[in-house]
Amino acid sequence: MGIDDTLSELRQQIRKKLPVGVTISDVEFEGPELVIYTKEPKRLADNGEAVRSIAKEVRKRIVIRPDESVLDTQDDAIRKIGQLAPVDSGITNYYFDSDTGEVTIEAEKPGLVIGQHGTMLREITKQIGWTPKVVRTPPIESSTIKNVRRLLRESLGERKQILYELGRKIHRTTTSTDKWIRVTALGGCREVGRSCFLLSTPETRVLIDCGINVGADDNGGGTPYLYIPEVTPISHLDGVVLTHAHLDHCGLVPLLYKYGYTGPVYVTPPTRDLMALLQIDYIDVANKEGRRIPYGSDMVRETLKHTIVLNYGSVTDIAPDMKLTFHNAGHILGSAVAHFHIGDGLHNVVFTGDFKYEKTRLFDSAVNSFPRAETVFMEATYGGQNDFQPHRKIAEKNLSKIVKKTIQRGGKVLIPAFAVGRSQDVMLVLEEAIRKKAIDDVPIYLDGMIWEATAIHTTHPEYLNSDLRSQIFHKGMNPFLSDCFVRVDSHEMREGLLSDLNPAIIISTSGMMNGGPIMEYLKAFAPDEKSTLIFVGYQAEGTVGQRIQKGRREIPITRRGNSEILKINLEVCTIDGFSGHSDRNQLMNYIKNMRPKPELVLTEHGDEKNCLNLASAIYTKYHIRTLVPRNLETVRVE
């Protein structure tokens, strides 16, 4: 059956389910969704049960869109929305798209515009005809969010054509009678960096992650094996699924568009925004360091045009024989465990990506309960038999203790941290300590990309843990908006801070001290015995951070173009326990508590020893078959 025949059949099914008096103008696939155009959207808005019944009948994600002829004028629509929505919802902008009949409403409190169980949205639809979509106005202004949203608005026509073509591919009829599933390792096996896997069936080829090892040299080892026969031509890929926004998982996606890929990238909403931030920053840093850049900002924009955002728990068709569901991974904002349901109940494959099986300051514990899960690919970063981390509460207590002691003796606290995840974790600990007067009320300066990453966190509070959501939504208190945080937003401000003798806390990039503004602070305060340098994250071999952490008290630096030796007199401390990765116990418990119990576990995203060690322990303790794939190997899982 051709796609047009399928649509014709769906129209007939839908007509039987529609309330009397509701007509269909058109039915079309747009990406994973089935879009129904009607001249009576107001009547359907009153009858949510009818739409749910249709979705259940046709087993598709349904979107109702109004025929253009029934839309209110934009001025009338704005006036009516203003009358209906509560004043304290804080609507800041409206964006209309007459091609889709959608109006995007930006609001400071989107929940008030949506209403309980969507009641307000349905009322707005009834009154104006347009289909309302509500997005949060960033509480902290974010240039990334602003630019991403503007790009998506400006490319609406292009995106509609992309979705139209994609919809016809996703919902095509399967042609092969063979039933097999293979996974090819293209990067990230028995190593950390350049994560990339190809999931293949007779009908479909999907990439899971496409990362880059930014620490590798240009002689190889930094990029996935995208040139092998299983992947080429890249234009024939059916989709790219990203587990999260760290560069070792998403850094090379724009290159795919440079070499002919025109398909979708499936992400959570925060991953889309953080991905854009980190990819643009990667280009900027590579430029400054004179390194080869694999793609330009135009390819980052092209990637964004092709993104399809999926919320946690939303089951979505991504191919005629494949459904995708994202679940919370607890690693960074928007990070996801990707669950693939393949065929008509044939097999289920889970890719954990990077995950944290423990509730943290920021996120709930990673999900490990699925309808079915026969095969699991899981990270083994800290899979070694001695890779244990202290409990979070102990790490937080140690941080507060060291900071308090440093401030009391009049010193500066320097914390090198990754912009996404670790910084926000530390910020929440310090904000609470100041609020509860456990440490003195001193400014916490945020330098580098940390402020922008934090702004993205404030735009997506629904992806934070249950305690934070309750605090933000029900108690009206967002700790990220505390007055104790101060943005270092200019060179002049940084220079002033370098000569400021008052106690303060400075959180700055880069996390491993291999460049970035943290080095300016180190140069200024390294000679000061009253100050403290606190490491809260992993320091890779060969980095400045690792050398200082190992006890080096003299390091070579460049100041105003001249080489010199910097003496390290400040106190140096390492606090373990803030990692966004699971330690050995958490990795083992993740599999132990997984429901249902998997039949096969494959370990990756760890050095060879850790991958082998974790796989052996899972097999020995839980009697589950395990494999440790190498890069370029293909495993048949069904």
VENJOKA-V311969 format. One record per residue. N is the residue number from 0. SS is DSSP state (~ for helix, > for strand, _ for the rest). PHI is phi in whole degrees, -180 to 180 (none if undefined). D_LAST is the distance of its C-alpha to the last C-alpha in whole Angstrom. Layout:
<<N | SS | PHI | D_LAST> <N | SS | PHI | D_LAST>>
//
This chain:
<<0 | _ | none | 27> <1 | _ | -76 | 28> <2 | ~ | -64 | 28> <3 | ~ | -67 | 32> <4 | ~ | -65 | 31> <5 | ~ | -61 | 29> <6 | ~ | -64 | 31> <7 | ~ | -62 | 34> <8 | ~ | -66 | 32> <9 | ~ | -65 | 32> <10 | ~ | -57 | 35> <11 | ~ | -65 | 36> <12 | ~ | -62 | 34> <13 | ~ | -68 | 35> <14 | ~ | -59 | 39> <15 | ~ | -67 | 39> <16 | ~ | -95 | 38> <17 | _ | -73 | 40> <18 | _ | -61 | 44> <19 | _ | -58 | 47> <20 | _ | 93 | 48> <21 | _ | -99 | 45> <22 | _ | -112 | 44> <23 | _ | -108 | 42> <24 | _ | -85 | 43> <25 | > | -165 | 39> <26 | > | -134 | 36> <27 | > | -151 | 33> <28 | > | -81 | 30> <29 | > | -132 | 31> <30 | _ | 63 | 27> <31 | _ | -79 | 25> <32 | > | -104 | 28> <33 | > | -102 | 30> <34 | > | -100 | 34> <35 | > | -110 | 37> <36 | > | -96 | 40> <37 | > | -145 | 43> <38 | _ | -89 | 47> <39 | _ | -124 | 47> <40 | ~ | -63 | 45> <41 | ~ | -67 | 47> <42 | ~ | -71 | 47> <43 | ~ | -70 | 43> <44 | ~ | -62 | 43> <45 | _ | -81 | 45> <46 | _ | -128 | 43> <47 | ~ | -62 | 39> <48 | ~ | -64 | 38> <49 | ~ | -63 | 38> <50 | ~ | -66 | 36> <51 | ~ | -63 | 34> <52 | ~ | -66 | 34> <53 | ~ | -64 | 33> <54 | ~ | -60 | 30> <55 | ~ | -68 | 29> <56 | ~ | -67 | 29> <57 | ~ | -94 | 28> <58 | _ | 57 | 25> <59 | _ | -135 | 26> <60 | > | -78 | 28> <61 | > | -103 | 31> <62 | > | -126 | 34> <63 | > | -97 | 38> <64 | > | -125 | 40> <65 | > | -78 | 44> <66 | _ | -64 | 45> <67 | ~ | -56 | 47> <68 | ~ | -68 | 51> <69 | ~ | -106 | 50> <70 | _ | -81 | 50> <71 | _ | -65 | 53> <72 | _ | -65 | 55> <73 | ~ | -61 | 53> <74 | ~ | -63 | 57> <75 | ~ | -66 | 57> <76 | ~ | -63 | 53> <77 | ~ | -62 | 54> <78 | ~ | -62 | 57> <79 | ~ | -69 | 55> <80 | ~ | -62 | 52> <81 | ~ | -60 | 55> <82 | ~ | -75 | 57> <83 | ~ | -84 | 53> <84 | _ | -74 | 52> <85 | _ | -58 | 53> <86 | ~ | -59 | 56> <87 | ~ | -80 | 54> <88 | ~ | -71 | 51> <89 | _ | 67 | 52> <90 | > | -67 | 51> <91 | > | -112 | 51> <92 | > | -166 | 50> <93 | > | -132 | 49> <94 | > | -133 | 47> <95 | > | -104 | 47> <96 | > | -129 | 44> <97 | _ | -69 | 46> <98 | _ | -66 | 43> <99 | _ | -105 | 41> <100 | _ | 72 | 44> <101 | > | -106 | 42> <102 | > | -120 | 45> <103 | > | -92 | 43> <104 | > | -110 | 46> <105 | > | -91 | 46> <106 | > | -141 | 47> <107 | _ | -68 | 48> <108 | _ | -125 | 47> <109 | ~ | -60 | 44> <110 | ~ | -59 | 43> <111 | ~ | -72 | 47> <112 | ~ | -77 | 46> <113 | ~ | -74 | 43> <114 | _ | 79 | 45> <115 | ~ | -64 | 44> <116 | ~ | 57 | 41> <117 | ~ | 79 | 41> <118 | ~ | -63 | 45> <119 | ~ | -67 | 47> <120 | ~ | -61 | 44> <121 | ~ | -64 | 44> <122 | ~ | -68 | 48> <123 | ~ | -62 | 48> <124 | ~ | -58 | 46> <125 | ~ | -60 | 49> <126 | ~ | -81 | 52> <127 | ~ | -115 | 51> <128 | _ | 85 | 48> <129 | _ | -63 | 46> <130 | > | -91 | 43> <131 | > | -84 | 43> <132 | > | -123 | 40> <133 | > | -114 | 42> <134 | > | -127 | 41> <135 | > | -81 | 43> <136 | _ | -73 | 46> <137 | _ | -57 | 45> <138 | _ | -60 | 47> <139 | _ | -110 | 48> <140 | _ | -58 | 48> <141 | _ | -123 | 45> <142 | ~ | -67 | 45> <143 | ~ | -64 | 42> <144 | ~ | -59 | 41> <145 | ~ | -59 | 44> <146 | ~ | -70 | 43> <147 | ~ | -64 | 39> <148 | ~ | -64 | 41> <149 | ~ | -65 | 43> <150 | ~ | -60 | 41> <151 | ~ | -66 | 39> <152 | ~ | -68 | 42> <153 | ~ | -69 | 43> <154 | _ | -107 | 40> <155 | ~ | -57 | 40> <156 | ~ | -63 | 40> <157 | ~ | -64 | 38> <158 | ~ | -65 | 35> <159 | ~ | -64 | 36> <160 | ~ | -67 | 35> <161 | ~ | -60 | 32> <162 | ~ | -67 | 31> <163 | ~ | -61 | 32> <164 | ~ | -67 | 30> <165 | ~ | -65 | 27> <166 | ~ | -56 | 27> <167 | ~ | -73 | 27> <168 | ~ | -79 | 24> <169 | ~ | -62 | 22> <170 | _ | -99 | 23> <171 | _ | -68 | 23> <172 | _ | -79 | 21> <173 | _ | -68 | 18> <174 | _ | -116 | 19> <175 | _ | -87 | 15> <176 | _ | -96 | 14> <177 | _ | -71 | 11> <178 | _ | -134 | 8> <179 | _ | -149 | 5> <180 | _ | -136 | 5> <181 | > | -129 | 7> <182 | > | -126 | 10> <183 | > | -108 | 13> <184 | > | -85 | 16> <185 | > | -106 | 19> <186 | > | 170 | 22> <187 | _ | 90 | 22> <188 | _ | -99 | 20> <189 | _ | 56 | 23> <190 | _ | -164 | 25> <191 | _ | -115 | 27> <192 | _ | 120 | 27> <193 | _ | 48 | 26> <194 | _ | -60 | 22> <195 | > | -169 | 20> <196 | > | -133 | 16> <197 | > | -112 | 15> <198 | > | -100 | 12> <199 | > | -125 | 11> <200 | _ | -131 | 10> <201 | _ | -59 | 12> <202 | _ | -102 | 14> <203 | _ | -140 | 14> <204 | > | -135 | 15> <205 | > | -127 | 16> <206 | > | -88 | 18> <207 | > | -107 | 18> <208 | _ | 66 | 21> <209 | _ | -158 | 24> <210 | _ | -100 | 26> <211 | > | -135 | 29> <212 | _ | -90 | 31> <213 | _ | -68 | 34> <214 | _ | -87 | 36> <215 | _ | -79 | 35> <216 | _ | -80 | 37> <217 | _ | -77 | 37> <218 | _ | -87 | 36> <219 | _ | 122 | 32> <220 | _ | 90 | 30> <221 | _ | -98 | 31> <222 | > | -126 | 28> <223 | _ | -65 | 24> <224 | _ | -85 | 24> <225 | _ | -87 | 24> <226 | _ | -98 | 25> <227 | _ | -76 | 22> <228 | _ | -57 | 21> <229 | _ | -63 | 18> <230 | _ | -99 | 20> <231 | _ | -85 | 23> <232 | _ | -75 | 24> <233 | ~ | -61 | 24> <234 | ~ | -65 | 26> <235 | ~ | -90 | 22> <236 | _ | -65 | 20> <237 | _ | -92 | 20> <238 | > | 180 | 20> <239 | > | -126 | 21> <240 | > | -116 | 20> <241 | _ | -108 | 23> <242 | _ | -78 | 23> <243 | _ | -167 | 26> <244 | _ | -96 | 29> <245 | _ | -64 | 30> <246 | ~ | -62 | 31> <247 | ~ | -73 | 28> <248 | ~ | -122 | 25> <249 | ~ | -128 | 27> <250 | _ | -64 | 30> <251 | _ | -108 | 29> <252 | ~ | -57 | 28> <253 | ~ | -59 | 31> <254 | ~ | -63 | 31> <255 | ~ | -59 | 28> <256 | ~ | -72 | 31> <257 | ~ | -66 | 33> <258 | _ | -111 | 31> <259 | _ | 105 | 30> <260 | _ | -72 | 27> <261 | _ | -130 | 29> <262 | _ | -90 | 26> <263 | _ | -85 | 25> <264 | > | -122 | 25> <265 | > | -92 | 24> <266 | > | -145 | 26> <267 | _ | -81 | 28> <268 | ~ | -56 | 32> <269 | ~ | -66 | 33> <270 | ~ | -63 | 30> <271 | ~ | -57 | 32> <272 | ~ | -72 | 35> <273 | ~ | -67 | 35> <274 | ~ | -58 | 32> <275 | ~ | -62 | 35> <276 | ~ | -59 | 38> <277 | ~ | -75 | 36> <278 | ~ | -68 | 35> <279 | ~ | -65 | 39> <280 | ~ | -65 | 40> <281 | ~ | -59 | 38> <282 | ~ | -62 | 40> <283 | ~ | -62 | 43> <284 | ~ | -65 | 43> <285 | ~ | -61 | 42> <286 | ~ | -60 | 45> <287 | ~ | -64 | 47> <288 | _ | -90 | 46> <289 | _ | 71 | 46> <290 | _ | -90 | 42> <291 | _ | -68 | 40> <292 | _ | -108 | 39> <293 | _ | -74 | 36> <294 | _ | -157 | 36> <295 | _ | -107 | 39> <296 | ~ | -64 | 40> <297 | ~ | -64 | 39> <298 | ~ | -76 | 36> <299 | ~ | -66 | 35> <300 | ~ | -65 | 37> <301 | ~ | -64 | 35> <302 | ~ | -60 | 32> <303 | ~ | -61 | 33> <304 | ~ | -61 | 34> <305 | _ | -99 | 30> <306 | > | -74 | 29> <307 | > | -124 | 28> <308 | > | -91 | 29> <309 | _ | -128 | 27> <310 | _ | -82 | 28> <311 | _ | -57 | 26> <312 | _ | 85 | 25> <313 | _ | -87 | 25> <314 | _ | -76 | 22> <315 | > | -135 | 21> <316 | > | -70 | 20> <317 | > | -119 | 19> <318 | > | -164 | 18> <319 | _ | -63 | 18> <320 | _ | -125 | 14> <321 | > | -149 | 14> <322 | > | -118 | 16> <323 | > | -120 | 18> <324 | > | -133 | 20> <325 | > | -92 | 22> <326 | > | -133 | 23> <327 | > | -57 | 26> <328 | _ | -107 | 25> <329 | _ | 69 | 29> <330 | _ | -90 | 29> <331 | _ | -138 | 31> <332 | _ | -56 | 33> <333 | _ | 79 | 30> <334 | _ | -64 | 27> <335 | > | -136 | 24> <336 | > | -85 | 20> <337 | > | -98 | 18> <338 | > | -109 | 16> <339 | > | -110 | 13> <340 | > | -102 | 12> <341 | > | -114 | 10> <342 | _ | 70 | 11> <343 | _ | -87 | 13> <344 | _ | 80 | 12> <345 | _ | -69 | 8> <346 | > | -164 | 7> <347 | > | -128 | 9> <348 | > | -121 | 10> <349 | > | -116 | 13> <350 | > | -110 | 16> <351 | _ | -73 | 19> <352 | _ | 59 | 21> <353 | _ | -83 | 24> <354 | _ | -144 | 25> <355 | _ | -125 | 28> <356 | _ | -93 | 28> <357 | _ | -170 | 31> <358 | _ | -70 | 34> <359 | _ | -120 | 36> <360 | _ | -56 | 39> <361 | _ | -99 | 37> <362 | _ | -132 | 34> <363 | _ | -74 | 32> <364 | _ | -63 | 29> <365 | _ | -59 | 26> <366 | _ | -76 | 24> <367 | _ | -139 | 21> <368 | > | -123 | 21> <369 | _ | -136 | 18> <370 | _ | -58 | 18> <371 | _ | -150 | 14> <372 | _ | -161 | 12> <373 | _ | -80 | 9> <374 | > | -125 | 9> <375 | > | -129 | 13> <376 | > | -100 | 14> <377 | > | -131 | 18> <378 | > | -71 | 21> <379 | _ | -136 | 23> <380 | _ | -51 | 27> <381 | _ | -114 | 29> <382 | _ | -90 | 26> <383 | _ | -65 | 29> <384 | _ | -66 | 31> <385 | _ | -111 | 34> <386 | _ | -87 | 33> <387 | _ | -113 | 34> <388 | _ | -110 | 36> <389 | _ | -65 | 39> <390 | _ | -62 | 39> <391 | ~ | -54 | 39> <392 | ~ | -61 | 43> <393 | ~ | -67 | 44> <394 | ~ | -61 | 43> <395 | ~ | -65 | 45> <396 | ~ | -65 | 48> <397 | ~ | -63 | 48> <398 | ~ | -61 | 48> <399 | ~ | -61 | 51> <400 | ~ | -64 | 53> <401 | ~ | -67 | 53> <402 | ~ | -63 | 53> <403 | ~ | -59 | 56> <404 | ~ | -62 | 58> <405 | ~ | -67 | 58> <406 | ~ | -64 | 59> <407 | ~ | -64 | 62> <408 | _ | -94 | 63> <409 | _ | 84 | 63> <410 | _ | -100 | 60> <411 | > | -99 | 57> <412 | > | -103 | 54> <413 | > | -105 | 51> <414 | > | -126 | 48> <415 | > | -74 | 45> <416 | _ | -151 | 42> <417 | _ | -66 | 39> <418 | _ | -64 | 40> <419 | _ | -109 | 37> <420 | _ | 101 | 36> <421 | ~ | -63 | 38> <422 | ~ | -60 | 41> <423 | ~ | -68 | 41> <424 | ~ | -58 | 40> <425 | ~ | -65 | 43> <426 | ~ | -58 | 45> <427 | ~ | -67 | 45> <428 | ~ | -63 | 46> <429 | ~ | -70 | 49> <430 | ~ | -62 | 50> <431 | ~ | -66 | 50> <432 | ~ | -63 | 52> <433 | ~ | -70 | 54> <434 | ~ | -61 | 54> <435 | _ | -92 | 55> <436 | _ | 63 | 57> <437 | _ | -76 | 56> <438 | _ | -132 | 56> <439 | _ | -63 | 59> <440 | _ | -79 | 59> <441 | _ | -118 | 58> <442 | _ | -67 | 56> <443 | > | -111 | 53> <444 | > | -87 | 53> <445 | > | -113 | 49> <446 | > | -123 | 49> <447 | _ | 80 | 47> <448 | _ | -83 | 44> <449 | ~ | -64 | 44> <450 | ~ | -62 | 46> <451 | ~ | -65 | 44> <452 | ~ | -64 | 40> <453 | ~ | -66 | 42> <454 | ~ | -59 | 43> <455 | ~ | -67 | 40> <456 | ~ | -61 | 39> <457 | ~ | -72 | 42> <458 | ~ | -81 | 41> <459 | _ | -125 | 37> <460 | ~ | -65 | 39> <461 | ~ | -67 | 36> <462 | ~ | -96 | 34> <463 | _ | -89 | 36> <464 | _ | -73 | 36> <465 | ~ | -62 | 37> <466 | ~ | -66 | 40> <467 | ~ | -65 | 41> <468 | ~ | -60 | 40> <469 | ~ | -63 | 43> <470 | ~ | -62 | 45> <471 | ~ | -78 | 45> <472 | ~ | -82 | 45> <473 | _ | -103 | 47> <474 | _ | -105 | 49> <475 | _ | 65 | 50> <476 | _ | -126 | 49> <477 | _ | -106 | 47> <478 | ~ | -61 | 47> <479 | ~ | -68 | 46> <480 | ~ | -95 | 49> <481 | _ | -61 | 52> <482 | _ | -68 | 55> <483 | _ | -70 | 54> <484 | > | -88 | 52> <485 | > | -127 | 54> <486 | > | -83 | 52> <487 | _ | -88 | 53> <488 | _ | -111 | 53> <489 | _ | -158 | 56> <490 | ~ | -64 | 57> <491 | ~ | -65 | 60> <492 | ~ | -65 | 59> <493 | ~ | -64 | 57> <494 | ~ | -61 | 60> <495 | ~ | -65 | 62> <496 | ~ | -68 | 60> <497 | ~ | -66 | 60> <498 | _ | -105 | 64> <499 | _ | -79 | 63> <500 | _ | -93 | 65> <501 | _ | -76 | 63> <502 | _ | -61 | 61> <503 | > | -165 | 57> <504 | > | -113 | 53> <505 | > | -125 | 52> <506 | > | -107 | 48> <507 | > | -148 | 47> <508 | _ | -88 | 44> <509 | _ | -95 | 43> <510 | _ | -64 | 41> <511 | _ | -108 | 42> <512 | _ | 61 | 45> <513 | _ | -96 | 44> <514 | _ | 118 | 46> <515 | _ | 83 | 47> <516 | _ | -64 | 50> <517 | ~ | -56 | 49> <518 | ~ | -69 | 51> <519 | ~ | -66 | 54> <520 | ~ | -68 | 54> <521 | ~ | -63 | 54> <522 | ~ | -59 | 57> <523 | ~ | -76 | 59> <524 | ~ | -113 | 58> <525 | _ | -58 | 57> <526 | _ | -74 | 61> <527 | _ | -87 | 61> <528 | _ | -68 | 61> <529 | _ | -78 | 61> <530 | _ | -88 | 58> <531 | > | -137 | 54> <532 | > | -104 | 51> <533 | > | -115 | 48> <534 | > | -92 | 45> <535 | _ | -117 | 42> <536 | _ | -141 | 39> <537 | _ | -62 | 37> <538 | _ | -112 | 40> <539 | _ | -71 | 38> <540 | _ | -55 | 39> <541 | _ | 91 | 42> <542 | _ | -85 | 43> <543 | ~ | -60 | 46> <544 | ~ | -58 | 45> <545 | ~ | -67 | 44> <546 | ~ | -66 | 47> <547 | ~ | -68 | 49> <548 | ~ | -60 | 47> <549 | _ | -80 | 47> <550 | _ | 112 | 51> <551 | _ | -63 | 52> <552 | _ | -109 | 55> <553 | > | -139 | 56> <554 | > | -132 | 54> <555 | > | -74 | 55> <556 | > | -137 | 55> <557 | > | -117 | 56> <558 | > | -129 | 59> <559 | _ | 53 | 60> <560 | _ | 84 | 59> <561 | > | -109 | 61> <562 | > | -83 | 59> <563 | > | -155 | 60> <564 | > | -102 | 59> <565 | > | -100 | 58> <566 | > | -85 | 59> <567 | _ | -98 | 57> <568 | _ | -103 | 59> <569 | _ | -70 | 57> <570 | > | -72 | 55> <571 | > | -119 | 52> <572 | > | -129 | 49> <573 | > | -120 | 45> <574 | _ | -117 | 44> <575 | _ | -84 | 40> <576 | _ | 117 | 38> <577 | _ | -98 | 38> <578 | _ | -64 | 34> <579 | _ | -85 | 32> <580 | _ | -100 | 29> <581 | _ | -76 | 28> <582 | _ | -85 | 30> <583 | ~ | -57 | 29> <584 | ~ | -61 | 29> <585 | ~ | -67 | 28> <586 | ~ | -62 | 25> <587 | ~ | -65 | 24> <588 | ~ | -68 | 26> <589 | ~ | -59 | 23> <590 | ~ | -74 | 20> <591 | ~ | -56 | 23> <592 | _ | -94 | 24> <593 | _ | -67 | 20> <594 | > | -127 | 20> <595 | _ | -76 | 17> <596 | _ | -68 | 17> <597 | _ | -72 | 13> <598 | _ | -92 | 11> <599 | > | -144 | 11> <600 | > | -123 | 13> <601 | > | -115 | 14> <602 | > | -99 | 18> <603 | > | -154 | 19> <604 | _ | 54 | 23> <605 | _ | -169 | 25> <606 | _ | -67 | 27> <607 | ~ | -55 | 25> <608 | ~ | -61 | 27> <609 | ~ | -68 | 26> <610 | ~ | -62 | 22> <611 | ~ | -66 | 23> <612 | ~ | -65 | 25> <613 | ~ | -66 | 23> <614 | ~ | -61 | 20> <615 | ~ | -63 | 22> <616 | ~ | -67 | 24> <617 | ~ | -65 | 21> <618 | ~ | -65 | 20> <619 | ~ | -66 | 23> <620 | ~ | -85 | 24> <621 | ~ | -112 | 21> <622 | _ | 57 | 19> <623 | _ | -107 | 16> <624 | > | -63 | 14> <625 | > | -130 | 15> <626 | > | -138 | 14> <627 | _ | -125 | 17> <628 | _ | -68 | 16> <629 | _ | -101 | 19> <630 | _ | -57 | 20> <631 | _ | 82 | 19> <632 | _ | -85 | 16> <633 | > | -115 | 12> <634 | > | -117 | 9> <635 | > | -88 | 6> <636 | _ | -104 | 4> <637 | _ | -153 | 0>>
//
